[in-house]
Amino acid sequence: MMMSRKRKIDSECRIFKEQWTYDYFFMQYKERAVCLICQNIVSVFKIYNLRRHYETQHKDKYDCLVGEVRKDKILKLKNTLTAHQNTFVKQKQLNISSLRASFQVAKLIARTGRPFMEGEFVKECLLSVAKEICPEKADLFSTVSLSGPTITRRIKEMGDNLHQHLQNSLKKISYFSLALYESNDVRDSAQLLIFIRGTNDYFEVIEELAALQSIKGTTTGEDIYEKVCQTMNGLELDWAKLVSVTTNGVPSMVGSKKGVIACINQEMDKHNHSHPIAIHCLIHHQALCSKSLKWNSVMKIVVSCVNFIRANALNHRQFQGFLSELNVEYGDVHTEIHWLSRGRVLKRFYDLLPQITTFLLSKNKEIPELNDAEWKWHLAFLTDVTELLNNFNMQLQEKGKLICDMQSHVKAFEVKLGLLIKQVKEENFCHLPTTQNLLAEKPLIAFPNKTCVDSLENLQKEFQFRFKELHLHEQDIQLFRNPFSVDIENVDTIYQMELAELQNCDSLKDAFKSSSLHNFYASLPSETYPHLRNHALKMATIFGSTYFCENTFSRMKHLKSPTRSRLTDANLHPLLRLAVTNMEPDIDHLISQKQAHSSH
C-alpha cells in the first residue's frame, strides 16, 4: 500500500516572526498571516510569500514610512483590523442568538398547539415591545425569522432531533414494553400511537412517544403489526428485550389469530424468544365494570332534567339567576354524563335537587320521579358508588404508576366492594355519605336494600371477571413489589437462593423501607442478585394502562382540530412529539449544523 506523500511545509516548523510586521505589514491571526493594509491572507508563514505580496501591492505607497511613523501606522491598522474582527464575531453571535430564538419560539408554538403562522404574530409583538422599551435594539428583534414556513421547518428539525435522541437513549436499555392505541383523527384518518417504556441497568426509566403512525386503508391487526415493526426497526429495538404489550383490548389488538399480540407472538417464536405479557388496559377494565351499574331509571331522569336546563339558553340563564337569588353553593349544573364524571354530575344534581324541582315546576315541566322517595334513594346510592369508582379511576391515572401499584389499587377496591356489600346489607352507610344524609332526613320509604346489594354484587362479579388476567401474574408482581414478603418455596427456583440471601440481610431490609423500588433494585449488587434484578428490570417497564396513549390522542385532536384539519402527517408527527416529550431538543446541535444568518 502506497503511503500518501506528506507536504514539505507540514514537516517544517514555520513560526511567524514579529519583524515581518514591521517589514511587510503582516500580523498573525489564527495560524494565518493577515495583511494589515488589504486584509488578504497568506496561509504559509514564509518570508518569500509575505515579501512578494508587500512589494507587488503596497511597497510604492508605504515604503516611505520609516521609524516611529511606520510603527504608528502599523498600530492604527492593527486596531482597525481588530475592530473589524470583533464586529464580525459579534455579528456571528447575534445571528446565532437570533437562530436560537427562532427555535425556542417554534418549540413554544408546538407545545401549546398554536398554528405555525402565529410565529409572525409573535414577531409583531416582539417588535412592538422593543420599540417601546428599547427602541435602539428593535433591529435585533427584526432579525428573528418566525415566518410560517420557518416555524414548520424548525419543528420538523427538532422532531427529528428528538427521535434521534430517543434512538440513542434506547440503545442503552435492558428491557422495554409497548402501549398501543389506534383511533381516527378529525379527518377520519387512522392514527396509531405507540408509547415505549424502557429501563437501563441503573433502573433509569425512559417513557416516551415512540411513534405516531398513520395507517392508510384497513386497520386490521396485521396492518397495525406492520406499523409496530416499522417503529421497532426505526428505533433499532431488539425483539428479545420486549417484556409486555398493553392495549385497550379491541379485536384488532388481541385477536387470537390475526391480532397484533398474535402477530408479535409469531415473530417471537421465529427467534425462540418468550412471548411478551399481554396487558388489557386496567382503566378500560374499570370503565367496563362501571357499566354494570346500569341504573337507567336514575340516569335517564338526570340527563333529561340537565338537558332541559342547558339546551335552551334562556332556561339556562334563568336557572343560574334563580340559584343566585337563593344563594346556594353551586351556580350551575354539569352537562357531562360519561361514567368517569357521573359521580360529580350526580353529586351536584343531588345537592341541587330541591332547586331543580322548583325551577322545573315554574316552567310547567313536571317530573314525578323527583318527588318519588324510592327514586331519591337510588339517586343517593348511585351518587356515592360512582364517586367511589371515580376516585378509583383517578388512582389508576396517576403518572408514573408501576404495574404493582396499579394492582394494589385494584385489590384494594375489591376489598372495599366486599366491605360495602356487608355494610349495605346491615344498612350501615358510614362510607356512603349521600345515602347517609338522606337517611338522616327520615324518608317515608325504607332503603331499597335488595336492589342496592344486588347492584354491588354484580359490580363485584364484574371486577372478578375483568381483572382475572391481572391476578394470573400476581406472584411475579408481588415478587417485584416486595421480595421480602414472598414465600421462598412458592417462587421459581431461579430466585430461591437469591431470596434466601436477601430476606436475611438486615441492611437491605432497611434500604427497602426507606427507598423507592427503582432505587432499591439499583442498589442490589448484580453479582449476588442477578435474577432478582433482571426480574425487576422487566416488571418496571410494564404499562398498566393505555392512559398516556389516550391522553396523547386527545392532545393530537387539539393539534389537528377541525380548524387545522389539513395538517399533514409529515408536520403532525414531529409536532406531537414536541408537544408530549419529556426530552429537550438539542438546539445548539441543530444550530451548529446550519450556517447562522439573519432573516431577510
C-alpha positions as CSV (number, residue, x, y, z in Angstrom):
1,M,0.0,0.0,0.0
2,M,1.4,3.4,-1.0
3,M,1.8,6.0,1.7
4,S,0.4,9.4,0.9
5,R,3.3,11.9,0.4
6,K,3.5,14.5,3.1
7,R,3.8,18.0,2.0
8,K,7.2,19.6,2.9
9,I,5.6,22.6,4.6
10,D,3.8,20.2,7.0
11,S,7.1,19.0,8.3
12,E,8.6,22.5,8.7
13,C,8.2,24.3,11.9
14,R,7.4,27.7,10.4
15,I,6.8,30.4,13.0
16,F,5.6,33.9,12.4
17,K,8.4,36.4,13.1
18,E,7.5,39.8,14.6
19,Q,9.9,41.6,12.3
20,W,7.7,40.7,9.4
21,T,5.0,43.0,10.8
22,Y,7.4,46.0,10.6
23,D,8.9,45.0,7.3
24,Y,5.8,43.8,5.3
25,F,2.7,45.0,7.3
26,F,1.6,41.4,8.2
27,M,0.3,40.0,11.6
28,Q,-0.6,36.6,12.7
29,Y,-4.3,35.7,13.1
30,K,-5.4,32.0,13.8
31,E,-2.4,30.3,12.2
32,R,-2.6,32.6,9.2
33,A,-0.7,35.7,8.1
34,V,-3.0,38.7,7.5
35,C,-2.1,41.8,5.6
36,L,-2.9,44.8,7.8
37,I,-3.4,47.0,4.7
38,C,-5.7,45.0,2.5
39,Q,-6.5,42.1,4.9
40,N,-5.6,39.5,2.4
41,I,-4.5,36.2,3.9
42,V,-1.3,34.2,3.3
43,S,-1.7,30.7,4.6
44,V,2.0,29.7,5.0
45,F,4.5,31.6,7.2
46,K,7.1,32.0,4.5
47,I,9.0,35.3,4.2
48,Y,9.1,35.0,0.4
49,N,5.3,35.0,0.2
50,L,4.9,37.9,2.5
51,R,7.6,40.0,0.8
52,R,6.2,39.3,-2.7
53,H,2.7,40.4,-1.6
54,Y,4.1,43.6,0.0
55,E,6.4,44.5,-2.9
56,T,3.8,44.0,-5.6
57,Q,0.8,45.5,-3.8
58,H,1.9,48.1,-1.2
59,K,5.6,49.0,-1.4
60,D,5.2,52.1,-3.5
61,K,2.8,53.7,-1.0
62,Y,4.2,52.5,2.3
63,D,7.9,52.2,1.8
64,C,8.4,55.8,2.6
65,L,7.1,55.3,6.1
66,V,10.0,54.6,8.5
67,G,10.8,54.6,12.2
68,E,8.0,55.8,14.6
69,V,5.8,56.9,11.7
70,R,5.8,53.3,10.3
71,K,5.1,51.9,13.8
72,D,2.2,54.3,14.4
73,K,0.7,53.4,11.1
74,I,1.0,49.7,11.9
75,L,-0.7,50.2,15.3
76,K,-3.6,52.1,13.7
77,L,-4.0,49.3,11.1
78,K,-3.9,46.7,13.8
79,N,-6.7,48.4,15.8
80,T,-8.8,48.8,12.7
81,L,-8.4,45.1,11.8
82,T,-9.2,44.0,15.4
83,A,-12.3,46.2,15.4
84,H,-13.4,44.6,12.1
85,Q,-12.8,41.1,13.5
86,N,-14.7,41.9,16.7
87,T,-17.6,43.2,14.7
88,F,-17.7,40.0,12.6
89,V,-17.6,37.9,15.8
90,K,-20.3,39.9,17.4
91,Q,-22.5,39.7,14.3
92,K,-22.0,36.0,14.2
93,Q,-23.0,35.7,17.8
94,L,-26.1,37.8,17.1
95,N,-27.0,35.6,14.2
96,I,-26.7,32.5,16.3
97,S,-28.8,34.1,19.1
98,S,-31.4,35.0,16.5
99,L,-31.5,31.5,15.2
100,R,-31.7,30.1,18.7
101,A,-34.6,32.4,19.5
102,S,-36.4,31.2,16.3
103,F,-36.1,27.6,17.6
104,Q,-37.3,28.5,21.1
105,V,-40.4,30.2,19.7
106,A,-41.1,27.3,17.4
107,K,-40.8,24.9,20.4
108,L,-43.4,27.0,22.4
109,I,-45.7,27.1,19.4
110,A,-45.5,23.3,19.1
111,R,-46.1,22.6,22.8
112,T,-49.0,25.0,23.1
113,G,-50.6,23.6,19.9
114,R,-50.8,27.0,18.2
115,P,-50.9,27.4,14.4
116,F,-47.5,27.8,12.7
117,M,-48.4,31.2,11.3
118,E,-48.7,32.6,14.8
119,G,-44.9,33.0,14.7
120,E,-45.4,36.1,12.6
121,F,-47.8,37.5,15.2
122,V,-45.2,36.8,17.9
123,K,-42.6,38.7,15.9
124,E,-45.0,41.7,15.6
125,C,-45.5,41.6,19.4
126,L,-41.7,41.5,20.0
127,L,-41.1,44.4,17.7
128,S,-43.9,46.5,19.3
129,V,-42.5,45.8,22.8
130,A,-38.9,46.6,21.7
131,K,-39.9,49.9,20.1
132,E,-41.5,51.0,23.4
133,I,-38.9,49.7,25.8
134,C,-35.6,49.6,23.9
135,P,-36.0,51.2,20.5
136,E,-32.3,51.2,19.9
137,K,-32.4,47.4,19.9
138,A,-35.6,46.9,17.8
139,D,-33.5,45.9,14.8
140,L,-32.2,42.9,16.7
141,F,-35.7,41.5,17.1
142,S,-36.4,42.0,13.4
143,T,-33.6,39.5,12.6
144,V,-35.5,36.7,14.3
145,S,-37.1,34.6,11.5
146,L,-40.6,33.5,12.6
147,S,-42.5,33.0,9.3
148,G,-44.9,30.1,8.9
149,P,-42.5,28.1,6.7
150,T,-39.6,28.7,9.1
151,I,-41.6,27.6,12.1
152,T,-42.7,24.5,10.2
153,R,-39.1,23.7,9.3
154,R,-37.8,24.3,12.9
155,I,-40.5,22.0,14.3
156,K,-39.5,19.3,11.8
157,E,-35.8,19.6,12.7
158,M,-36.5,19.5,16.4
159,G,-38.8,16.5,16.0
160,D,-36.1,14.6,14.0
161,N,-33.6,15.5,16.7
162,L,-35.8,14.2,19.4
163,H,-36.3,10.9,17.5
164,Q,-32.5,10.6,17.2
165,H,-32.1,11.3,20.9
166,L,-34.7,8.7,21.7
167,Q,-33.0,6.2,19.4
168,N,-29.6,6.8,21.1
169,S,-31.1,6.5,24.6
170,L,-32.9,3.2,23.8
171,K,-29.6,1.6,22.8
172,K,-28.7,1.5,26.5
173,I,-31.9,-0.1,27.8
174,S,-32.1,-3.6,29.2
175,Y,-35.8,-4.2,28.6
176,F,-38.8,-2.3,27.2
177,S,-42.6,-2.5,26.9
178,L,-45.1,-1.0,24.5
179,A,-48.5,0.5,24.8
180,L,-50.6,0.7,21.6
181,Y,-53.7,2.8,20.9
182,E,-55.4,3.2,17.5
183,S,-58.2,5.7,16.6
184,N,-59.3,8.1,14.0
185,D,-58.3,11.8,13.8
186,V,-60.6,14.7,12.8
187,R,-60.4,13.7,9.1
188,D,-61.1,10.0,9.8
189,S,-57.5,9.1,9.1
190,A,-56.4,6.1,11.3
191,Q,-53.6,7.0,13.6
192,L,-51.6,4.5,15.7
193,L,-49.9,5.8,18.9
194,I,-47.0,3.7,20.2
195,F,-45.6,4.5,23.6
196,I,-42.4,2.9,25.0
197,R,-41.2,2.5,28.5
198,G,-37.6,1.1,29.0
199,T,-35.2,0.7,31.8
200,N,-31.4,0.5,31.7
201,D,-29.2,-1.4,34.1
202,Y,-29.2,1.5,36.6
203,F,-33.1,1.4,36.7
204,E,-33.4,4.7,35.0
205,V,-36.7,4.8,33.2
206,I,-37.4,6.2,29.7
207,E,-41.0,6.7,28.9
208,E,-41.7,8.4,25.6
209,L,-43.8,8.5,22.5
210,A,-42.1,6.0,20.2
211,A,-44.1,6.9,17.1
212,L,-47.3,8.2,15.7
213,Q,-48.0,6.0,12.7
214,S,-50.7,6.9,10.1
215,I,-52.5,3.8,8.7
216,K,-53.9,4.1,5.1
217,G,-56.7,1.7,4.2
218,T,-57.7,-1.1,6.6
219,T,-56.7,-1.2,10.2
220,T,-56.5,-5.0,10.8
221,G,-54.2,-6.5,13.4
222,E,-51.7,-7.3,10.6
223,D,-51.8,-3.6,9.4
224,I,-51.1,-2.4,13.0
225,Y,-48.4,-5.0,13.5
226,E,-46.6,-3.8,10.3
227,K,-46.5,-0.3,11.8
228,V,-45.2,-1.7,15.1
229,C,-42.4,-3.4,13.1
230,Q,-41.6,-0.2,11.3
231,T,-41.3,1.6,14.7
232,M,-39.1,-1.2,16.1
233,N,-36.8,-1.0,13.1
234,G,-36.7,2.8,13.1
235,L,-35.6,2.8,16.8
236,E,-33.3,-0.2,16.3
237,L,-35.0,-2.2,19.0
238,D,-34.3,-5.8,19.8
239,W,-37.4,-8.1,20.0
240,A,-35.7,-10.1,22.6
241,K,-35.9,-7.2,25.1
242,L,-39.7,-6.8,24.7
243,V,-41.4,-7.6,28.0
244,S,-45.1,-6.7,27.5
245,V,-47.6,-5.1,25.2
246,T,-50.6,-3.1,26.6
247,T,-53.7,-2.4,24.5
248,N,-57.3,-1.4,25.0
249,G,-58.5,-5.0,24.3
250,V,-60.2,-4.4,20.9
251,P,-60.2,-7.5,18.5
252,S,-57.6,-6.0,16.1
253,M,-55.2,-5.8,19.1
254,V,-55.9,-9.1,20.9
255,G,-57.4,-11.4,18.3
256,S,-56.2,-14.9,18.8
257,K,-55.1,-15.4,15.2
258,K,-54.6,-12.1,13.4
259,G,-54.5,-9.6,16.3
260,V,-51.4,-7.6,17.0
261,I,-50.5,-9.6,20.0
262,A,-50.8,-12.9,18.0
263,C,-48.6,-11.4,15.2
264,I,-46.0,-10.4,17.8
265,N,-46.0,-13.8,19.4
266,Q,-45.4,-15.4,16.0
267,E,-42.4,-13.1,15.5
268,M,-41.1,-14.1,18.9
269,D,-41.5,-17.8,18.1
270,K,-39.3,-17.4,15.0
271,H,-36.4,-16.3,17.1
272,N,-37.2,-18.5,20.1
273,H,-38.0,-15.6,22.3
274,S,-40.6,-15.8,25.1
275,H,-43.9,-14.2,24.4
276,P,-44.5,-10.7,25.9
277,I,-47.1,-10.3,28.6
278,A,-50.4,-9.1,27.1
279,I,-52.0,-6.4,29.3
280,H,-55.6,-5.2,28.8
281,C,-55.7,-1.5,30.0
282,L,-56.8,-1.6,33.6
283,I,-58.6,1.8,33.3
284,H,-60.6,0.4,30.4
285,H,-61.4,-2.7,32.5
286,Q,-62.6,-0.3,35.3
287,A,-64.8,1.6,32.9
288,L,-66.4,-1.7,31.6
289,C,-67.0,-2.7,35.2
290,S,-68.7,0.6,35.9
291,K,-71.2,0.0,33.1
292,S,-72.6,-2.9,35.0
293,L,-74.2,-0.2,37.2
294,K,-76.9,0.4,34.7
295,W,-79.5,2.3,36.8
296,N,-81.1,3.7,33.7
297,S,-84.1,4.8,35.7
298,V,-81.9,7.3,37.5
299,M,-79.6,8.4,34.7
300,K,-82.4,8.9,32.2
301,I,-84.2,11.4,34.5
302,V,-81.0,13.2,35.5
303,V,-79.9,13.6,31.8
304,S,-83.4,14.7,30.8
305,C,-83.5,17.4,33.5
306,V,-80.0,18.7,32.8
307,N,-80.6,18.8,29.1
308,F,-83.8,20.7,29.6
309,I,-82.0,23.4,31.6
310,R,-78.9,23.6,29.4
311,A,-80.3,23.0,26.0
312,N,-82.2,26.3,26.0
313,A,-80.1,29.4,26.5
314,L,-83.0,31.3,28.2
315,N,-83.7,28.4,30.6
316,H,-80.0,28.2,31.4
317,R,-79.7,31.9,32.2
318,Q,-82.9,31.9,34.2
319,F,-81.7,28.8,36.2
320,Q,-78.4,30.5,37.0
321,G,-80.3,33.6,38.1
322,F,-82.6,31.5,40.2
323,L,-79.7,29.8,42.0
324,S,-78.0,33.2,42.5
325,E,-81.2,34.6,44.2
326,L,-81.3,31.6,46.5
327,N,-77.6,32.0,47.3
328,V,-76.9,28.2,47.0
329,E,-73.4,26.7,47.0
330,Y,-73.5,25.7,43.3
331,G,-74.2,28.2,40.5
332,D,-74.9,25.7,37.7
333,V,-75.3,22.0,36.8
334,H,-72.9,19.9,34.8
335,T,-73.7,18.6,31.3
336,E,-71.2,15.7,31.3
337,I,-72.8,12.3,31.6
338,H,-69.8,10.0,30.9
339,W,-69.1,7.3,33.5
340,L,-65.8,9.0,34.5
341,S,-67.7,12.1,35.6
342,R,-71.0,10.7,36.7
343,G,-70.0,11.0,40.4
344,R,-69.6,14.7,40.1
345,V,-72.7,15.2,37.9
346,L,-74.9,13.1,40.2
347,K,-73.5,14.8,43.4
348,R,-74.3,18.3,42.1
349,F,-77.7,17.2,40.8
350,Y,-78.5,15.6,44.2
351,D,-77.4,18.8,46.1
352,L,-79.5,21.0,43.8
353,L,-82.5,18.6,43.7
354,P,-84.9,21.0,45.6
355,Q,-83.9,24.0,43.4
356,I,-84.1,21.9,40.2
357,T,-87.6,20.6,41.2
358,T,-88.9,24.1,41.9
359,F,-87.4,25.6,38.7
360,L,-88.9,22.8,36.5
361,L,-92.3,23.4,38.0
362,S,-92.0,27.1,37.3
363,K,-91.5,26.1,33.7
364,N,-94.6,23.8,33.8
365,K,-92.3,20.7,33.4
366,E,-93.4,18.1,35.9
367,I,-91.2,15.1,36.6
368,P,-92.8,12.8,39.1
369,E,-89.6,10.8,39.9
370,L,-88.0,13.9,41.5
371,N,-90.6,13.6,44.3
372,D,-90.5,9.8,44.5
373,A,-88.9,8.7,47.7
374,E,-87.5,5.4,46.3
375,W,-86.1,7.2,43.3
376,K,-84.3,9.5,45.7
377,W,-82.8,6.5,47.5
378,H,-81.5,5.2,44.1
379,L,-80.1,8.6,43.2
380,A,-78.3,9.0,46.5
381,F,-76.9,5.5,46.4
382,L,-75.7,5.7,42.8
383,T,-74.1,9.1,43.6
384,D,-72.0,7.5,46.3
385,V,-71.0,4.4,44.3
386,T,-70.0,6.4,41.2
387,E,-68.0,8.8,43.3
388,L,-66.0,5.8,44.7
389,L,-65.5,4.5,41.2
390,N,-64.2,7.9,40.1
391,N,-61.7,8.1,42.9
392,F,-60.5,4.6,42.0
393,N,-60.2,5.7,38.3
394,M,-58.1,8.7,39.3
395,Q,-55.7,6.5,41.3
396,L,-55.1,4.4,38.2
397,Q,-54.4,7.6,36.1
398,E,-51.6,8.9,38.3
399,K,-48.4,9.5,36.3
400,G,-45.5,7.0,36.6
401,K,-47.6,4.2,38.0
402,L,-45.9,0.8,38.2
403,I,-47.9,-2.3,37.5
404,C,-47.5,-3.4,41.2
405,D,-49.1,-0.1,42.4
406,M,-52.0,-0.4,40.0
407,Q,-52.6,-3.9,41.0
408,S,-52.6,-2.8,44.7
409,H,-55.4,-0.3,43.8
410,V,-57.4,-3.0,42.1
411,K,-57.1,-5.4,45.0
412,A,-57.9,-2.6,47.5
413,F,-61.1,-1.7,45.6
414,E,-62.2,-5.3,45.5
415,V,-61.8,-5.4,49.3
416,K,-63.8,-2.1,49.6
417,L,-66.6,-3.7,47.5
418,G,-66.8,-6.7,49.8
419,L,-66.9,-4.4,52.8
420,L,-69.6,-2.2,51.2
421,I,-71.8,-5.2,50.4
422,K,-71.6,-6.4,54.0
423,Q,-72.3,-2.9,55.4
424,V,-75.2,-2.1,53.0
425,K,-76.9,-5.4,53.9
426,E,-76.8,-4.1,57.5
427,E,-77.9,-0.6,56.3
428,N,-74.6,0.9,57.6
429,F,-73.8,3.8,55.3
430,C,-70.7,5.2,57.0
431,H,-68.8,5.1,53.7
432,L,-71.8,6.4,51.6
433,P,-72.2,10.0,52.8
434,T,-75.0,11.0,50.4
435,T,-77.1,7.9,51.3
436,Q,-76.3,8.6,55.0
437,N,-77.6,12.2,54.7
438,L,-80.8,11.0,53.1
439,L,-81.3,8.5,55.9
440,A,-80.9,11.4,58.4
441,E,-83.9,13.1,56.7
442,K,-86.1,10.1,57.6
443,P,-87.7,9.4,54.3
444,L,-91.2,7.8,54.1
445,I,-90.0,4.7,52.3
446,A,-87.4,2.3,53.6
447,F,-84.0,1.9,52.0
448,P,-84.3,-0.5,48.9
449,N,-81.8,-2.9,50.4
450,K,-82.1,-5.8,47.9
451,T,-81.8,-3.6,44.8
452,C,-78.7,-1.9,46.1
453,V,-77.0,-5.0,47.4
454,D,-77.7,-6.8,44.1
455,S,-76.1,-3.9,42.2
456,L,-72.9,-4.0,44.3
457,E,-72.7,-7.8,44.0
458,N,-73.0,-7.5,40.2
459,L,-70.2,-4.9,40.2
460,Q,-68.1,-7.3,42.4
461,K,-68.6,-10.2,40.0
462,E,-67.7,-7.9,37.0
463,F,-64.5,-6.9,38.8
464,Q,-63.5,-10.5,39.5
465,F,-64.1,-11.4,35.8
466,R,-62.4,-8.4,34.2
467,F,-59.3,-8.5,36.4
468,K,-58.7,-12.2,36.5
469,E,-55.9,-11.9,33.9
470,L,-54.1,-9.4,36.1
471,H,-54.3,-11.8,39.0
472,L,-52.6,-14.6,37.0
473,H,-49.4,-12.5,37.2
474,E,-49.8,-11.8,40.9
475,Q,-46.9,-13.9,42.0
476,D,-44.5,-12.1,39.7
477,I,-45.9,-8.7,40.6
478,Q,-45.7,-9.5,44.3
479,L,-42.0,-10.6,43.9
480,F,-41.3,-7.3,42.4
481,R,-43.3,-5.2,44.9
482,N,-41.9,-6.8,48.0
483,P,-39.3,-9.6,47.7
484,F,-39.1,-9.8,51.5
485,S,-42.7,-10.9,51.9
486,V,-42.9,-13.7,49.4
487,D,-42.7,-17.4,50.4
488,I,-39.4,-18.7,49.0
489,E,-40.9,-22.2,48.4
490,N,-43.6,-20.8,46.1
491,V,-41.4,-18.9,43.7
492,D,-39.5,-20.0,40.7
493,T,-36.3,-22.0,41.6
494,I,-34.0,-19.4,39.9
495,Y,-35.0,-16.8,42.6
496,Q,-34.9,-19.1,45.7
497,M,-31.2,-18.9,46.6
498,E,-31.1,-15.1,46.0
499,L,-34.2,-14.6,48.1
500,A,-32.8,-16.6,50.9
501,E,-29.8,-14.3,50.9
502,L,-31.9,-11.2,50.5
503,Q,-34.5,-11.9,53.2
504,N,-31.8,-12.4,55.8
505,C,-29.9,-9.2,55.1
506,D,-30.9,-6.6,57.6
507,S,-29.2,-3.7,55.8
508,L,-31.1,-4.4,52.6
509,K,-34.4,-4.7,54.6
510,D,-33.7,-1.2,56.0
511,A,-32.8,0.1,52.5
512,F,-36.1,-1.4,51.1
513,K,-38.2,0.5,53.7
514,S,-36.5,3.9,53.0
515,S,-36.1,3.8,49.2
516,S,-38.2,3.7,46.1
517,L,-38.4,0.4,44.3
518,H,-36.2,1.8,41.5
519,N,-33.5,2.9,43.9
520,F,-33.7,-0.3,46.0
521,Y,-33.2,-2.6,43.0
522,A,-30.5,-0.3,41.5
523,S,-28.6,-0.7,44.8
524,L,-28.7,-4.5,44.7
525,P,-25.3,-6.0,43.7
526,S,-25.7,-7.6,40.3
527,E,-23.2,-10.3,41.2
528,T,-25.2,-11.5,44.2
529,Y,-28.8,-10.9,42.9
530,P,-28.6,-11.2,39.1
531,H,-32.0,-12.9,38.6
532,L,-33.9,-10.6,41.0
533,R,-32.5,-7.5,39.4
534,N,-33.4,-8.9,35.9
535,H,-36.9,-9.7,37.0
536,A,-37.3,-6.1,38.5
537,L,-35.9,-4.6,35.3
538,K,-38.7,-6.3,33.3
539,M,-41.5,-5.5,35.7
540,A,-40.5,-1.9,35.9
541,T,-41.2,-1.4,32.2
542,I,-44.9,-2.7,32.1
543,F,-47.6,-0.3,31.3
544,G,-50.7,-0.9,33.4
545,S,-52.9,1.1,31.1
546,T,-53.1,3.0,27.8
547,Y,-53.9,6.2,29.6
548,F,-50.9,8.0,28.2
549,C,-51.9,7.0,24.7
550,E,-55.5,8.2,25.1
551,N,-54.3,11.4,26.8
552,T,-51.9,12.0,23.9
553,F,-54.6,11.2,21.4
554,S,-56.7,14.0,22.9
555,R,-53.7,16.2,22.6
556,M,-53.4,15.2,18.9
557,K,-57.0,16.1,18.3
558,H,-56.3,19.5,19.8
559,L,-53.3,19.9,17.4
560,K,-55.2,18.6,14.4
561,S,-58.6,20.2,15.1
562,P,-61.4,21.0,12.7
563,T,-59.8,24.4,12.0
564,R,-56.4,22.7,11.2
565,S,-57.7,19.6,9.5
566,R,-55.3,20.0,6.6
567,L,-52.3,19.5,8.8
568,T,-50.2,16.8,7.1
569,D,-48.8,13.7,8.7
570,A,-45.3,14.9,8.0
571,N,-45.9,18.0,10.1
572,L,-48.3,16.4,12.7
573,H,-45.8,13.7,13.8
574,P,-42.9,16.0,14.9
575,L,-45.4,18.5,16.3
576,L,-47.0,15.9,18.5
577,R,-43.6,14.5,19.6
578,L,-42.5,18.0,20.7
579,A,-45.9,18.5,22.5
580,V,-45.7,15.4,24.7
581,T,-42.0,14.6,25.1
582,N,-40.1,14.7,28.4
583,M,-36.9,15.3,26.5
584,E,-35.4,18.6,25.3
585,P,-34.3,19.1,21.6
586,D,-30.6,19.8,21.3
587,I,-31.0,23.3,19.7
588,D,-27.2,24.0,19.9
589,H,-26.5,20.9,17.9
590,L,-29.1,21.9,15.3
591,I,-27.6,25.4,15.1
592,S,-24.1,24.0,14.6
593,Q,-25.3,22.1,11.6
594,K,-26.5,25.1,9.7
595,Q,-25.0,28.5,8.7
596,A,-26.2,31.1,11.0
597,H,-27.7,34.0,9.1
598,S,-30.3,36.7,9.8
599,S,-33.8,37.0,8.4
600,H,-34.3,38.9,5.2
